[in-house]
Amino acid sequence: MNFNEFKTRVQGLPVILTRELIRGRPDRQIIRNQIERWGKKGLVIQLKRGIYMLSKADRKIEPSKPYIANQLYSPSYVSLEYALGYYGLIPEKVHDVTSISTKKTITMTSEIGTFIYQHVKPAAFRGFTAIRDDQGLASFIAEPEKAVVDFVYLNLERFKPGDRAVFAESYRFQNTEDLKPEKLKRYAGLFNSKKLMRVIDGLAAIIAGGEAA
C-alpha cells in the first residue's frame, strides 16, 4: 500500500487506529512499519502508539481536542481546567486538555497538543456528559459542578476550608451563580474526603448566598 492509497482510505477518519487497519491482514507488521516511516517523514502524526492523524494538509476532518483526548486514553472524560474554561467558569482560554481517568496519571504530548490525565478512584468516576464538536464527533466532558469538584480535589492542598477569597482571587472563578450547590455537594461526597466536603460546603454557601466567587 502506497501513501496515496493509504490517504484515500483514511481521510474520512478523525483518528487512525492501527489495529483497525491491520485487522485480519497477513501483512500487519509491514503496515505498521509503513506508518512509522510516514510518521518520520511528517505525512502522519503519531498521537500515541497505534493512534495517528494525517498531517493538517491531508486530513479532511478536524476533530476537537476533547474528542482526541477521549480516544487517547480510555476510560476518561475531560474535566479540570479545560472544562472550567469550556463552561466559562474561569476567564482563561485553556490549551492543554486535562482529563479524569480511573487509570494511572499520565501526560501525552504531540504536535496536536498536550493531554493530561489525572487518576481518581472508580467511585468518583461519574458526573460527566456527552457533547458533540463541529464535526459531529462525540466526547465526554464533566458537568460544570463535577469539573469544579475534580479541580478542588486534585488541588486540595492549596485550599483552606472557609477561605472564600481563594476561588475569586487565586483561581479567578467566575459565573458560579449557575452552579447548583446540591450537585457540588453530591459530587464532593464521591471522594470520601472531609476536607473536600468542607471546602465545597464553603463554595456552596457562597453560591446559595448570591455572592460571586
N, C-alpha and C positions, 0 to 999 in steps of 0.2 A: 504494500500500500504506500503510494507516494503522498507527499504532503497535501497536494491539491485534492486528492481523493478523500483524505482524512478530513480536511477542512470542510468539504462539501457535506460530509457525513455528520459533522458535529456543530456546524454553525448555528443550528437552531436550538442548541442546548445551553442552559445558563451556566452549567459547570460540566466538565468532562470527567467521568468516573472511569478509571482504567478497568475496574472489574466488570463494568458493563460492556466495554469494547472487546474484552478478551473472552467473555463467557462462551463456552462451547467451541472455542477455536484451538486448533493444534499448535498454532504459531504464537502462543501467548507471550513467550519471552522475547520474541522478535519484535512484537508490537510495543512491549514495554521499553525495549532498547531504542526503538524509533522515537517514541515520545520523549525519552530522556535527551536524545540528540537534538530534537526540535526545541526542547527547552533551552539547551545550551546556545542555540542559535537565536533565541528570542522569539521564536514562532509561537510557542506556547508558554504560559506562565504556570509554574508549579505553586499551588496554594499549600499543599502538604503532599506527602507520599500518596500517590494514587488519585489525587484530585487536581485537575488542571483547568485553565481557561485559555481560549485563543487570545492572541495579542489584541490590543484595542482596535487596531486597523482591520482585523479579520472577523471579529465577533459581531454577530447581529443582535444579540441580546445583552443588555447591560443590567445584570441582577443587582439588587440593593445589597448593601453591606450586611444588614440583618439576615437576609436570605443566605448569603455566603457563610456568615457566622454559624447559622444553624447546620449547614451542610458539613462544615469542617469538623465539628465536634458534637456528638450526639450521645445522650440527650442533653440539650441545652436550650436556654431561652435568653434573649437579650435583656439586660437589666442595668442597674447601677448608673454610672454617669451617662452612658449613651441613651438609655431610656429616659432618664431625667431631662436630658436635653430634648429628646423627641417630644415629650409632653410639655415642654416649656417651663419645667419646674426649676431649672437653673438657666441663667442667661447665656452661658457659653455654648457655642457650637462644638460638639464633641466629635472628633475624627476617629479615635480608636474605639473599636466596638467591644464593649465589656458585657460578658455573659455569665450566667449561672449554670452550673452543671453538678451532677452527682459524682462525676469522675474527678480525677485529680486536677489541681490548679495548674494551668499551663498557659503560655503565650506563644502565638504563631504570628510570624511576620513575613510578608511578601511584598511585591510592588503594588499589590492591591490595597494593602493597609495592615494594621496591627489588630489582632483579635485576641482578647484576653478572656480567660475562663477562670472563674472562681468556684471552688468547691463548697457545697452545702450538703448537709445530711438529707437523705431521701424524704424525710418527713416535711422538710421545708421547701421541697421542690414542687411548688404549685403557685397559683396566683398569676398565671400568665394567659395570654390570649393570642389569637391568630390575627395577623394583618396581611395585607397584600401590597406589593410595591407597584410601580408604574408598569411593570411587565406582567402584572397579574400573578406574580410568584408569592406564595405564602411563607410566612416566617412567624416564629413565636417570640413575643415580647412581654415583659412583665406588665401587669396592670400598674397604674400610677402609684397606688398605695404600696404594692409589693416592691416596686423599684426603690421607693423611699426606705422601706424596712430593710431590704437587702443592702442598700448603701450604708445605713446606720450600723447594721450588724457587722459588716465587714470592715468598718472603720470605728468600731465601738470604743477602742482605747482613746479616741480623740473626743469623745462625748462625755459630758458630766450630767447626770440627772438634775433637772431643774435649771440648767443653763440655757435660757431661751435665746440668747444672742447668737449662739453658735450656728443656728440654722440660717439666720438672715445675714450675719456678718462674716462668719468663717466660710460657709459653703454657699452663700448667696441664694438660698432657696427663695422662690417667688411663686405667685399664683397658687398658693397652698389652700386657698379658700375652696377650691374644687375637690380637694381630697376628702374622703369620708373617714372621720375619726374611728368609727367602729371597725371598718375594714383594716385600718392601720393596726389596731389592737389585735384583731383576729390573726393577721399575718405575723405580727410580732410573736404571738403565742406559739407559733410553729417551731420557734427556735429554742424554746425552753430556757430562756436566759432572763434572770431577774433584772439585771442592769438594762438590757434592751427594752424590757417592758416599761421600766421607769422612764427611760429616755423618750420612748414613743408615747407614753401617757402624757408627758410634758408637751410634746408636739400636738397631740390630740386636743389637749386643753387650750392651747393657743388657737387652734383652728375653731374649736367649738365656741371660744370666746370672741371670735371675729377679729382676732389680731393677725396681722400679716406676718408671716415667717420669712 
